[in-house]
Every structure is written in structure tokens, then in C-alpha cells.
Amino acid sequence: MDLVPSLMRTLVTETSNELLYERDAMTGNTVLHVATQKQPLIALLELKGSQLDLNAKNHAGQTPLHMYTHKDDLQLVFAIAAYDVDLDLLDNDGHTALSIAVSVPIIFLFIF
């Protein structure tokens, strides 16, 4: 049994929905931004995907999709893109997730 998804499921189901919308004061990250750094995104999406703001931007203007694209993780890019995300949102540098993807070798090869 994989312990991380099990712990994440327990955390998410027993935590109030207000936590899903809280932001880190320093970075502006939401719980979904943090999940992109911890790898349990798929479990989080399965449990609370319809309740999360998947287009939330941090202080760098990045959505979780921007962050996963930067990480060059195609599986997680597809997982979050399968939800109702705005693919045209720009980060503070004027980049969409697609423009970032074109600069990431693995994703670039998949797209073209």
C-alpha cells in the first residue's frame, strides 16, 4: 500500500474546505501549488478537484499547471489539464503553460 496517497486522502477528507483556499503569505501559493511540489496531486484532484481553484495564481503569476510544466512532468501536466483549467493564463513573465512546454525538451517532443 502506498502510504502518501492514503495520508493525503485522510488529510483532505478530514480538513475543512477553507484550508483549500488559504494562501501562503510569502509566496501566494495555495494548497494545490504546494501539492505540485510534493507529488500527491493526482490524489488531491481525485478527492477535491471540483472544489479547487485550478487557475489560482501565486505571486509569480503561475498556476499549478505552469509549475508542473516547468517540472517537466508530463503525467501530472495531463492530470491537471484534464480539469477545467484556463490554458491561456499568463504568468508574470508573459508565459502560458504551452509556451513553457515548448521550451521543455520532453514535453516539446510529445507536442510536436
KOLVOLO-18969 format. One line per field, with one value per atom (N, C-alpha, C, CB): residue number from 1; residue in one letter; y, z, x. Coordinates in nm, 3 decimals. Each point is the difference from the previous one (the first is absolute). Glycine has a CB too. Layout:
REM KOLVOLO-18969
torti	NUM/...
numi	a/...
y	Y/...
z	Z/...
x	X/...
END
This chain:
REM KOLVOLO-18969
torti	1/1/1/1/2/2/2/2/3/3/3/3/4/4/4/4/5/5/5/5/6/6/6/6/7/7/7/7/8/8/8/8/9/9/9/9/10/10/10/10/11/11/11/11/12/12/12/12/13/13/13/13/14/14/14/14/15/15/15/15/16/16/16/16/17/17/17/17/18/18/18/18/19/19/19/19/20/20/20/20/21/21/21/21/22/22/22/22/23/23/23/23/24/24/24/24/25/25/25/25/26/26/26/26/27/27/27/27/28/28/28/28/29/29/29/29/30/30/30/30/31/31/31/31/32/32/32/32/33/33/33/33/34/34/34/34/35/35/35/35/36/36/36/36/37/37/37/37/38/38/38/38/39/39/39/39/40/40/40/40/41/41/41/41/42/42/42/42/43/43/43/43/44/44/44/44/45/45/45/45/46/46/46/46/47/47/47/47/48/48/48/48/49/49/49/49/50/50/50/50/51/51/51/51/52/52/52/52/53/53/53/53/54/54/54/54/55/55/55/55/56/56/56/56/57/57/57/57/58/58/58/58/59/59/59/59/60/60/60/60/61/61/61/61/62/62/62/62/63/63/63/63/64/64/64/64/65/65/65/65/66/66/66/66/67/67/67/67/68/68/68/68/69/69/69/69/70/70/70/70/71/71/71/71/72/72/72/72/73/73/73/73/74/74/74/74/75/75/75/75/76/76/76/76/77/77/77/77/78/78/78/78/79/79/79/79/80/80/80/80/81/81/81/81/82/82/82/82/83/83/83/83/84/84/84/84/85/85/85/85/86/86/86/86/87/87/87/87/88/88/88/88/89/89/89/89/90/90/90/90/91/91/91/91/92/92/92/92/93/93/93/93/94/94/94/94/95/95/95/95/96/96/96/96/97/97/97/97/98/98/98/98/99/99/99/99/100/100/100/100/101/101/101/101/102/102/102/102/103/103/103/103/104/104/104/104/105/105/105/105/106/106/106/106/107/107/107/107/108/108/108/108/109/109/109/109/110/110/110/110/111/111/111/111/112/112/112/112
numi	m/m/m/m/d/d/d/d/l/l/l/l/v/v/v/v/p/p/p/p/s/s/s/s/l/l/l/l/m/m/m/m/r/r/r/r/t/t/t/t/l/l/l/l/v/v/v/v/t/t/t/t/e/e/e/e/t/t/t/t/s/s/s/s/n/n/n/n/e/e/e/e/l/l/l/l/l/l/l/l/y/y/y/y/e/e/e/e/r/r/r/r/d/d/d/d/a/a/a/a/m/m/m/m/t/t/t/t/g/g/g/g/n/n/n/n/t/t/t/t/v/v/v/v/l/l/l/l/h/h/h/h/v/v/v/v/a/a/a/a/t/t/t/t/q/q/q/q/k/k/k/k/q/q/q/q/p/p/p/p/l/l/l/l/i/i/i/i/a/a/a/a/l/l/l/l/l/l/l/l/e/e/e/e/l/l/l/l/k/k/k/k/g/g/g/g/s/s/s/s/q/q/q/q/l/l/l/l/d/d/d/d/l/l/l/l/n/n/n/n/a/a/a/a/k/k/k/k/n/n/n/n/h/h/h/h/a/a/a/a/g/g/g/g/q/q/q/q/t/t/t/t/p/p/p/p/l/l/l/l/h/h/h/h/m/m/m/m/y/y/y/y/t/t/t/t/h/h/h/h/k/k/k/k/d/d/d/d/d/d/d/d/l/l/l/l/q/q/q/q/l/l/l/l/v/v/v/v/f/f/f/f/a/a/a/a/i/i/i/i/a/a/a/a/a/a/a/a/y/y/y/y/d/d/d/d/v/v/v/v/d/d/d/d/l/l/l/l/d/d/d/d/l/l/l/l/l/l/l/l/d/d/d/d/n/n/n/n/d/d/d/d/g/g/g/g/h/h/h/h/t/t/t/t/a/a/a/a/l/l/l/l/s/s/s/s/i/i/i/i/a/a/a/a/v/v/v/v/s/s/s/s/v/v/v/v/p/p/p/p/i/i/i/i/i/i/i/i/f/f/f/f/l/l/l/l/f/f/f/f/i/i/i/i/f/f/f/f
y	-0.118/0.118/0.125/-0.125/0.218/0.124/0.095/-0.031/0.066/0.078/0.145/-0.149/0.212/0.142/0.027/0.023/-0.094/0.027/-0.026/-0.059/-0.043/-0.031/0.114/-0.245/0.295/0.112/0.126/-0.099/0.122/0.117/-0.008/0.021/-0.140/-0.019/0.033/-0.180/0.131/0.027/0.149/-0.228/0.291/0.143/0.081/-0.036/0.006/0.079/-0.023/-0.010/-0.113/-0.027/0.049/-0.198/0.212/0.043/0.146/-0.235/0.307/0.140/0.087/-0.058/0.172/0.089/0.056/0.059/-0.026/0.054/0.135/-0.123/0.195/0.129/-0.014/0.080/-0.191/-0.024/-0.006/-0.124/0.078/-0.011/0.136/-0.209/0.314/0.134/0.091/-0.026/-0.020/0.081/0.014/-0.075/0.187/0.027/0.024/0.098/-0.140/0.029/0.149/-0.237/0.306/0.145/0.040/0.012/-0.092/0.034/-0.026/-0.053/-0.059/-0.041/0.018/-0.161/0.164/0.005/-0.136/0.230/-0.335/-0.136/-0.049/-0.046/-0.029/-0.070/-0.143/0.146/-0.224/-0.140/-0.075/0.007/0.032/-0.066/0.031/0.010/0.115/0.033/-0.084/0.235/-0.249/-0.079/-0.146/0.159/-0.209/-0.140/-0.026/-0.009/0.112/-0.021/-0.026/0.148/-0.105/-0.020/-0.131/0.247/-0.308/-0.118/-0.127/0.149/-0.139/-0.113/-0.070/-0.028/0.064/-0.071/0.068/-0.081/0.152/0.077/-0.086/0.159/-0.274/-0.082/-0.039/-0.086/0.048/-0.034/0.121/-0.175/0.291/0.122/0.034/0.083/-0.094/0.028/-0.096/0.089/-0.216/-0.100/0.031/-0.170/0.220/0.024/0.136/-0.148/0.249/0.137/0.083/-0.013/-0.050/0.073/0.102/-0.197/0.163/0.093/0.116/-0.190/0.180/0.106/0.091/-0.152/0.115/0.077/0.106/-0.198/0.309/0.100/-0.039/0.186/-0.260/-0.052/0.109/-0.217/0.335/0.113/0.102/-0.034/0.000/0.092/0.030/-0.089/0.216/0.042/0.032/0.090/-0.123/0.040/0.139/-0.243/0.292/0.134/0.013/0.026/-0.137/0.001/-0.011/-0.104/0.102/-0.010/-0.141/0.234/-0.331/-0.138/-0.075/0.002/-0.077/-0.092/-0.134/0.119/-0.212/-0.134/-0.062/-0.030/0.056/-0.053/0.057/-0.026/0.155/0.060/-0.074/0.225/-0.249/-0.061/-0.143/0.144/-0.222/-0.137/-0.002/-0.077/0.172/0.007/0.030/0.078/0.014/0.029/-0.123/0.237/-0.321/-0.120/-0.110/0.058/-0.040/-0.098/-0.135/0.119/-0.115/-0.123/-0.016/0.018/-0.088/-0.011/-0.064/-0.017/-0.084/-0.067/0.098/-0.216/0.298/0.094/0.119/-0.070/0.109/0.104/-0.048/0.082/-0.206/-0.054/-0.014/-0.122/0.084/-0.018/0.131/-0.184/0.292/0.128/0.062/0.035/-0.054/0.056/-0.066/0.050/-0.169/-0.070/0.069/-0.215/0.302/0.074/0.133/-0.110/0.187/0.126/0.109/-0.066/0.061/0.101/0.092/-0.158/0.280/0.098/-0.010/0.155/-0.209/-0.022/0.129/-0.227/0.336/0.126/0.098/-0.032/-0.009/0.091/0.026/-0.085/0.210/0.041/0.013/0.120/-0.161/0.026/0.141/-0.248/0.289/0.137/0.029/-0.002/-0.104/0.017/-0.006/-0.101/0.091/-0.003/-0.136/0.232/-0.339/-0.135/-0.075/-0.003/-0.068/-0.096/-0.134/0.125/-0.219/-0.135/-0.060/-0.032/0.060/-0.054/0.060/-0.034/0.164/0.060/-0.055/0.208/-0.241/-0.064/-0.141/0.138/-0.210/-0.139/-0.009/-0.050/0.149/-0.002/0.009/0.107/-0.048/0.013/-0.118/0.246/-0.337/-0.117/-0.118/0.085/-0.142/-0.100/-0.118/0.065/-0.130/-0.119/0.036/-0.102/0.207/0.041/0.050/0.058/0.015/0.049/-0.116/0.198/-0.304/-0.117/-0.064/-0.038/0.039/-0.060/0.084/-0.100/0.233/0.090/-0.005/0.149/-0.151/0.003/-0.135/0.242
z	0.000/0.000/0.000/0.121/-0.209/-0.008/0.108/-0.250/0.342/0.117/-0.033/0.135/-0.230/-0.028/-0.047/-0.058/-0.045/-0.039/0.113/-0.232/0.313/0.112/0.102/-0.035/0.068/0.094/-0.058/0.095/-0.225/-0.065/0.001/-0.146/0.118/0.000/0.140/-0.180/0.284/0.136/0.031/0.070/-0.106/0.024/-0.070/0.022/-0.148/-0.078/0.045/-0.193/0.222/0.039/0.140/-0.149/0.233/0.138/0.026/0.068/-0.173/0.013/-0.055/-0.020/0.082/-0.047/-0.137/0.238/-0.313/-0.134/0.001/-0.072/0.184/0.008/-0.025/0.161/-0.116/-0.019/-0.149/0.217/-0.298/-0.144/-0.065/-0.003/0.065/-0.059/0.067/-0.060/0.168/0.068/-0.087/0.224/-0.207/-0.075/0.095/-0.189/0.147/0.076/-0.016/-0.033/0.144/-0.003/-0.080/0.221/-0.218/-0.069/-0.150/0.209/-0.250/-0.141/-0.073/0.063/0.010/-0.062/-0.045/-0.072/0.106/-0.041/0.076/-0.055/-0.016/0.062/0.030/-0.123/0.183/0.028/-0.129/0.205/-0.315/-0.128/-0.052/-0.051/0.069/-0.037/0.081/-0.060/0.190/0.086/-0.042/0.190/-0.229/-0.044/-0.122/0.091/-0.174/-0.118/0.041/-0.133/0.251/0.049/0.076/0.011/0.028/0.085/-0.072/0.191/-0.312/-0.085/0.029/-0.023/0.122/0.016/-0.073/0.220/-0.329/-0.069/-0.049/-0.067/0.011/-0.056/0.108/-0.175/0.292/0.110/0.041/0.080/-0.075/0.037/-0.104/0.119/-0.247/-0.105/0.005/-0.142/0.164/0.007/0.112/-0.094/0.205/0.116/-0.001/0.125/-0.169/0.014/-0.128/0.238/-0.352/-0.124/-0.033/-0.079/0.100/-0.034/0.098/-0.102/0.217/0.101/-0.001/0.138/-0.212/-0.001/-0.109/0.089/-0.065/-0.104/-0.079/0.138/-0.245/-0.078/-0.080/-0.014/0.007/-0.070/0.096/-0.185/0.313/0.099/-0.036/0.180/-0.168/-0.028/0.130/-0.226/0.230/0.114/-0.030/0.058/0.024/-0.020/-0.128/0.247/-0.302/-0.128/-0.117/0.112/-0.081/-0.105/-0.055/-0.057/0.122/-0.048/0.058/-0.023/-0.064/0.043/0.029/-0.137/0.199/0.017/-0.134/0.205/-0.312/-0.131/-0.046/-0.058/0.079/-0.032/0.074/-0.039/0.169/0.083/-0.044/0.190/-0.221/-0.045/-0.136/0.129/-0.213/-0.131/0.019/-0.108/0.197/0.032/0.052/0.051/0.025/0.058/-0.103/0.217/-0.339/-0.108/0.038/-0.070/0.135/0.041/-0.083/0.236/-0.348/-0.096/0.060/-0.179/0.262/0.061/0.083/0.005/0.073/0.085/-0.079/0.190/-0.297/-0.089/-0.057/-0.057/0.009/-0.055/0.108/-0.173/0.294/0.109/0.031/0.095/-0.085/0.034/-0.121/0.179/-0.298/-0.121/-0.032/-0.087/0.140/-0.023/0.072/-0.025/0.120/0.071/-0.071/0.220/-0.169/-0.064/0.033/0.011/-0.080/0.021/-0.121/0.147/-0.124/-0.107/-0.054/0.104/-0.224/-0.061/-0.049/-0.065/0.062/-0.053/0.107/-0.189/0.316/0.106/-0.011/0.150/-0.131/-0.006/0.140/-0.217/0.232/0.127/-0.006/0.033/0.069/0.005/-0.107/0.242/-0.301/-0.109/-0.136/0.145/-0.148/-0.126/-0.066/-0.028/0.103/-0.056/0.034/0.016/-0.115/0.026/0.030/-0.151/0.198/0.024/-0.132/0.195/-0.305/-0.129/-0.043/-0.064/0.083/-0.040/0.086/-0.074/0.199/0.085/-0.051/0.199/-0.234/-0.047/-0.123/0.091/-0.178/-0.121/0.034/-0.127/0.241/0.039/0.084/-0.007/0.043/0.080/-0.095/0.204/-0.211/-0.103/-0.008/0.032/0.077/-0.005/-0.048/0.185/-0.131/-0.040/-0.143/0.237/-0.277/-0.137/-0.098/0.080/-0.052/-0.088/-0.009/0.057/0.053/0.000/-0.082/0.225/-0.213/-0.070/-0.150/0.201/-0.241/-0.142/-0.040/0.007
x	0.084/-0.084/0.088/-0.183/0.150/0.075/-0.051/0.040/0.046/-0.040/-0.034/0.144/-0.075/-0.022/-0.143/0.242/-0.295/-0.139/-0.099/0.062/-0.036/-0.089/0.000/0.042/0.076/0.009/-0.063/0.209/-0.187/-0.058/-0.152/0.205/-0.259/-0.145/-0.056/0.021/0.043/-0.044/0.008/0.077/0.032/0.018/-0.108/0.246/-0.271/-0.095/-0.143/0.156/-0.193/-0.138/-0.032/0.004/0.096/-0.025/0.038/0.039/-0.007/0.038/-0.113/0.246/-0.268/-0.106/0.035/-0.057/-0.047/0.020/0.070/-0.203/0.198/0.067/0.150/-0.175/0.232/0.143/0.035/0.008/-0.101/0.025/0.021/-0.135/0.084/0.007/0.102/-0.237/0.297/0.100/0.125/-0.088/0.157/0.122/0.116/-0.135/0.253/0.121/0.030/0.091/-0.068/0.021/0.124/-0.111/0.215/0.125/-0.007/0.122/-0.181/0.004/-0.132/0.173/-0.282/-0.132/-0.048/0.050/0.025/-0.036/-0.123/0.240/-0.325/-0.113/0.044/-0.170/0.082/0.032/0.030/-0.146/0.082/0.026/0.139/-0.244/0.291/0.137/0.098/-0.071/0.045/0.088/-0.002/-0.040/-0.076/-0.011/0.087/-0.232/0.253/0.084/0.144/-0.150/0.187/0.135/0.014/0.028/-0.137/0.002/-0.044/-0.045/-0.003/-0.038/-0.132/0.237/-0.317/-0.127/-0.116/0.083/-0.053/-0.102/-0.115/0.175/-0.147/-0.106/-0.101/0.158/-0.110/-0.091/-0.082/0.161/-0.099/-0.071/-0.106/0.203/-0.170/-0.097/-0.118/0.185/-0.157/-0.107/-0.098/0.157/-0.105/-0.085/-0.070/0.151/-0.081/-0.051/0.009/0.065/-0.039/0.023/-0.107/0.117/-0.243/-0.107/-0.010/-0.122/0.186/-0.007/0.123/-0.140/0.242/0.124/-0.003/0.123/-0.056/0.018/0.125/-0.113/0.093/0.112/0.071/-0.119/0.059/0.061/0.061/-0.164/0.173/0.058/0.145/-0.155/0.190/0.137/0.072/-0.070/0.200/0.082/0.058/0.056/0.036/0.054/0.082/0.004/0.042/0.072/-0.097/0.199/-0.329/-0.101/-0.016/0.050/0.012/-0.005/-0.119/0.249/-0.315/-0.103/0.068/-0.182/0.114/0.059/0.042/-0.140/0.063/0.038/0.134/-0.242/0.265/0.130/0.111/-0.109/0.086/0.104/0.031/-0.073/-0.031/0.026/0.068/-0.199/0.166/0.066/0.148/-0.214/0.246/0.141/0.072/-0.063/-0.007/0.061/0.019/-0.104/0.051/0.018/-0.062/0.212/-0.328/-0.068/-0.127/0.094/-0.082/-0.108/-0.125/0.171/-0.155/-0.115/-0.082/0.128/-0.061/-0.072/-0.054/0.145/-0.077/-0.054/-0.133/0.234/-0.238/-0.125/-0.107/0.133/-0.093/-0.097/-0.071/0.140/-0.066/-0.063/-0.069/0.172/-0.117/-0.060/-0.134/0.229/-0.253/-0.127/-0.116/0.127/-0.095/-0.103/-0.023/0.063/-0.156/-0.038/0.102/-0.243/0.357/0.103/0.006/0.132/-0.092/0.015/0.141/-0.172/0.186/0.131/0.064/-0.075/-0.002/0.050/0.048/-0.154/0.151/0.045/0.150/-0.183/0.221/0.140/0.058/-0.043/0.170/0.068/0.058/0.055/0.015/0.053/0.105/-0.045/0.101/0.097/-0.067/0.174/-0.306/-0.074/-0.006/0.067/-0.043/0.000/-0.129/0.249/-0.302/-0.107/0.065/-0.165/0.087/0.054/0.051/-0.158/0.088/0.044/0.133/-0.239/0.257/0.129/0.114/-0.120/0.091/0.101/0.026/-0.072/-0.034/0.013/0.090/-0.227/0.219/0.081/0.148/-0.187/0.220/0.141/0.049/-0.029/-0.060/0.036/0.019/-0.129/0.250/0.031/-0.097/0.232/-0.265/-0.085/-0.139/0.131/-0.189/-0.134/0.001/-0.056/0.159/0.010/-0.004/0.133/-0.060/0.001/-0.138/0.240/-0.315/-0.133/-0.097/0.046/-0.037/-0.092/0.023/-0.008/0.135/0.031/0.047/0.057
END
